[in-house]
Amino acid sequence: MTTAGEGSTPTALDLLFGRGSAAAAAETLAGEISSLGGGQDFGRALAPLPETVRKAAAQEAGTTMAALLKVDLTGVLVRGWREHRDIVSAARRTLAAPGSTELVSMSAHEITLDQRPSVSVLVDGQQVASFDLGLSIVFDVNALLLGISGGRLVAIRSGRCEITATLAVQGTDLFAKQARLELPGVIPLRRGIRLLPAGEYPASENPAGEYTGSEPRGGEYPGRAHQVGEYPADDPSAPWWQSVSSVPPPDRRT
């Protein structure tokens, strides 16, 4: 169990391998790369190299893959919500009326992230192998109620989210994990998070809370807005995830 706080947002690496486990994740990924076998194109490409070089290449590839998994999960959620027309409308209204606050409720919806980067292995400046990665993250969100003021997300009053993350190499699923979140307290909101393009805010305003996570595929979700007079402070003491389960990778033996 971990808690969310300023400067400490959960990532896909945390979900798949646990907090503070980048080194262990790199080691695990290197082992998985080595175990995929010579039947793969990259396995055949590395086969003529000395064993020490093959091990070093797998370790470097594992380290690079672990770094690529540092995708900000809360950033993905927020970017998905920025595509919701009711949230954008409420942000513009509250920005135009200083001191006003609105609550926006959203029905069940899904936000997905699908990334397919590649990692090249170079030996003496020459590319000898390439690893195609696949990272899929699916957020199933329910019972969401957001507080918006001054064009920013300032509170999450309720909401539940199921997250499923899957990591694949060369088209083979290696790791998959599921987590259940109670959203209040998960995302740090002390300074608010901008919901509109930077150009719509006053030039003097500090764009604090801006997330830079990867863009998800988003759509329009039904919802409704309500005008209210106040909103609660966020609660950073809530645990990041309520429960986590591992989904075993498929048996790759022939």
Beta strands, then each sheet from edge to edge (+ up, - down):
strand 1: 101-106
strand 2: 109-115
strand 3: 118-123
strand 4: 126-149
strand 5: 152-169
strand 6: 172-182
strand 7: 193-194
strand 8: 223-228
strand 9: 243-247
sheet 1: 2+ 4- 1+ 8-
sheet 2: 2+ 4- 3+
sheet 3: 2+ 4- 5+ 6- 9+
sheet 4: 2+ 4- 5+ 7-
end
